[in-house]
Amino acid sequence: MKFKLIAAQLAAVAVACGALWAQDYEPRSVAGIVTDSSNTPVDGALVQLKNRQTLQFRSCITQHGGQYHFARLSANFDYELRATHNGVWSDKKKLSLFSSRKEPTVNLRLKSP
């Protein structure tokens, strides 16, 4: 009887861990366009993505039309995005873990120099 109880508890823990693992590895992405203060897309801008819990950074360079994209982001963390080009920065924008969108769009606008 004691063995069955322990086996049932272990099974419950395994199911719970499996559910947490699946949630952690359900990736999301974020994309957007970087524009200057006159709303013109900026090619070659640096976009930084910061994980607000681990403080890890990822970065990319905008492509044609000021477009950027980050893939395979964990849905369990908050992220912060900002862009820079020629010494001019955008405001920081937050991507919340509470957002249910799997592919949100976050556009970044560089401030006036």
C-alpha contacts under 8 A as a table, 3 or more apart, distances in Angstrom:
res1	aa1	res2	aa2	distance
1	M	4	K	5.24
1	M	5	L	6.45
2	K	5	L	5.15
2	K	6	I	6.31
3	F	6	I	5.20
3	F	7	A	6.07
4	K	7	A	4.99
4	K	8	A	6.04
5	L	8	A	5.13
5	L	9	Q	6.25
6	I	9	Q	5.08
6	I	10	L	6.15
7	A	10	L	5.12
7	A	11	A	6.13
8	A	11	A	5.05
8	A	12	A	6.22
9	Q	12	A	5.08
9	Q	13	V	6.26
10	L	13	V	5.09
10	L	14	A	6.13
11	A	14	A	5.04
11	A	15	V	6.21
12	A	15	V	5.17
12	A	16	A	6.20
13	V	16	A	5.08
13	V	17	C	6.06
14	A	17	C	5.13
14	A	18	G	6.03
15	V	18	G	5.04
15	V	19	A	6.22
16	A	19	A	5.14
16	A	20	L	6.31
17	C	20	L	5.07
17	C	21	W	6.04
18	G	21	W	5.04
18	G	22	A	6.08
19	A	22	A	5.16
19	A	23	Q	6.20
20	L	23	Q	5.10
20	L	24	D	6.12
21	W	24	D	5.10
21	W	25	Y	6.25
22	A	25	Y	5.27
22	A	26	E	6.17
23	Q	26	E	5.26
23	Q	75	A	7.60
23	Q	76	N	7.88
24	D	27	P	7.57
24	D	74	S	6.06
24	D	75	A	6.57
24	D	76	N	6.20
25	Y	74	S	6.37
25	Y	75	A	7.87
26	E	74	S	6.72
26	E	75	A	6.71
27	P	71	A	7.59
27	P	72	R	4.80
27	P	73	L	5.13
27	P	74	S	5.08
27	P	75	A	6.08
27	P	102	K	7.72
28	R	71	A	6.49
28	R	72	R	5.65
28	R	73	L	5.09
28	R	74	S	6.35
28	R	75	A	6.16
28	R	102	K	4.78
28	R	103	E	5.97
29	S	69	H	7.34
29	S	70	F	5.55
29	S	71	A	4.31
29	S	72	R	5.89
29	S	73	L	5.72
29	S	102	K	6.37
29	S	103	E	4.99
29	S	104	P	7.03
30	V	69	H	5.85
30	V	70	F	5.37
30	V	71	A	6.63
30	V	103	E	5.38
30	V	104	P	5.24
30	V	105	T	5.88
30	V	106	V	6.91
31	A	67	Q	7.39
31	A	68	Y	5.56
31	A	69	H	4.22
31	A	70	F	6.29
31	A	103	E	7.30
31	A	104	P	6.68
31	A	105	T	5.06
31	A	106	V	6.13
31	A	107	N	7.72
32	G	67	Q	5.77
32	G	68	Y	5.63
32	G	69	H	6.72
32	G	105	T	5.11
32	G	106	V	4.93
32	G	107	N	4.61
32	G	108	L	7.28
33	I	41	P	6.76
33	I	62	T	7.88
33	I	65	G	7.32
33	I	66	G	5.03
33	I	67	Q	4.46
33	I	68	Y	6.21
33	I	106	V	7.43
33	I	107	N	4.88
33	I	108	L	6.29
34	V	41	P	5.73
34	V	42	V	5.74
34	V	45	A	7.30
34	V	62	T	7.39
34	V	66	G	5.01
34	V	67	Q	6.53
34	V	68	Y	7.73
34	V	83	A	7.17
34	V	107	N	5.95
34	V	108	L	4.75
34	V	109	R	5.68
34	V	110	L	7.28
35	T	38	S	7.53
35	T	39	N	5.06
35	T	40	T	5.03
35	T	41	P	4.17
35	T	42	V	5.25
35	T	66	G	6.65
35	T	107	N	7.87
35	T	108	L	6.40
35	T	109	R	4.82
35	T	110	L	6.13
36	D	39	N	5.20
36	D	40	T	5.42
36	D	41	P	6.46
36	D	42	V	6.38
36	D	109	R	5.63
36	D	110	L	4.77
36	D	111	K	6.92
36	D	112	S	7.57
37	S	40	T	7.44
37	S	109	R	6.42
37	S	110	L	5.63
37	S	111	K	5.55
37	S	112	S	5.36
39	N	109	R	7.28
41	P	65	G	5.31
41	P	66	G	4.67
41	P	67	Q	7.93
42	V	45	A	6.17
42	V	62	T	7.30
42	V	65	G	6.60
42	V	66	G	4.53
43	D	61	I	7.89
43	D	62	T	5.37
43	D	63	Q	5.45
43	D	64	H	5.61
43	D	65	G	6.12
43	D	66	G	4.63
43	D	67	Q	7.66
44	G	61	I	5.43
44	G	62	T	4.98
44	G	63	Q	6.33
44	G	66	G	7.30
44	G	85	H	7.38
45	A	61	I	5.47
45	A	62	T	5.26
45	A	66	G	7.35
45	A	83	A	6.60
45	A	84	T	5.73
45	A	85	H	4.79
46	L	59	S	6.85
46	L	60	C	5.87
46	L	61	I	4.71
46	L	62	T	6.53
46	L	83	A	5.50
46	L	84	T	5.34
46	L	85	H	6.36
47	V	59	S	5.48
47	V	60	C	5.41
47	V	61	I	6.15
47	V	62	T	7.15
47	V	68	Y	7.52
47	V	81	L	7.08
47	V	82	R	5.80
47	V	83	A	4.29
47	V	84	T	6.62
48	Q	57	F	6.67
48	Q	58	R	5.89
48	Q	59	S	4.48
48	Q	60	C	6.85
48	Q	80	E	7.98
48	Q	81	L	5.65
48	Q	82	R	5.50
48	Q	83	A	6.13
49	L	57	F	5.56
49	L	58	R	5.12
49	L	59	S	5.97
49	L	79	Y	6.53
49	L	80	E	5.69
49	L	81	L	4.73
49	L	82	R	6.96
50	K	55	L	6.05
50	K	56	Q	5.72
50	K	57	F	4.51
50	K	58	R	6.53
50	K	79	Y	5.41
50	K	80	E	5.04
50	K	81	L	6.47
51	N	54	T	5.64
51	N	55	L	5.06
51	N	56	Q	5.34
51	N	57	F	6.45
51	N	77	F	6.71
51	N	78	D	6.16
51	N	79	Y	4.63
51	N	80	E	6.59
52	R	55	L	5.27
52	R	56	Q	7.73
52	R	77	F	7.13
52	R	78	D	5.57
52	R	79	Y	5.43
52	R	80	E	6.66
53	Q	77	F	6.70
53	Q	78	D	7.05
60	C	68	Y	7.06
60	C	69	H	7.88
61	I	68	Y	6.96
62	T	65	G	7.84
62	T	66	G	5.02
62	T	67	Q	5.14
62	T	68	Y	4.95
63	Q	66	G	5.45
63	Q	67	Q	5.27
63	Q	68	Y	6.51
64	H	67	Q	6.35
70	F	73	L	7.38
74	S	77	F	6.21
75	A	97	L	5.76
76	N	97	L	5.55
77	F	96	S	7.21
77	F	97	L	5.13
78	D	94	K	7.16
78	D	95	L	5.72
78	D	96	S	4.66
78	D	97	L	4.90
79	Y	94	K	5.80
79	Y	95	L	4.97
79	Y	96	S	6.50
79	Y	97	L	7.87
80	E	92	K	6.40
80	E	93	K	5.61
80	E	94	K	4.55
80	E	95	L	6.06
81	L	92	K	5.57
81	L	93	K	5.16
81	L	94	K	6.32
81	L	95	L	7.61
82	R	89	W	7.27
82	R	90	S	5.70
82	R	91	D	6.21
82	R	92	K	4.84
82	R	93	K	6.45
82	R	108	L	6.73
83	A	89	W	5.70
83	A	90	S	5.33
83	A	91	D	7.89
83	A	108	L	6.63
83	A	109	R	7.88
83	A	110	L	7.08
84	T	87	G	6.32
84	T	88	V	5.39
84	T	89	W	4.32
84	T	90	S	6.34
84	T	110	L	6.97
85	H	88	V	5.38
85	H	89	W	6.73
85	H	110	L	7.86
88	V	110	L	6.32
88	V	111	K	6.47
88	V	112	S	7.42
88	V	113	P	6.03
89	W	110	L	5.31
89	W	111	K	6.07
90	S	108	L	6.18
90	S	109	R	5.37
90	S	110	L	4.09
90	S	111	K	5.52
91	D	108	L	7.44
91	D	109	R	7.36
91	D	110	L	7.33
91	D	111	K	7.53
93	K	106	V	7.66
93	K	108	L	7.80
95	L	99	S	7.35
96	S	99	S	5.40
97	L	100	S	7.87
101	R	104	P	5.60
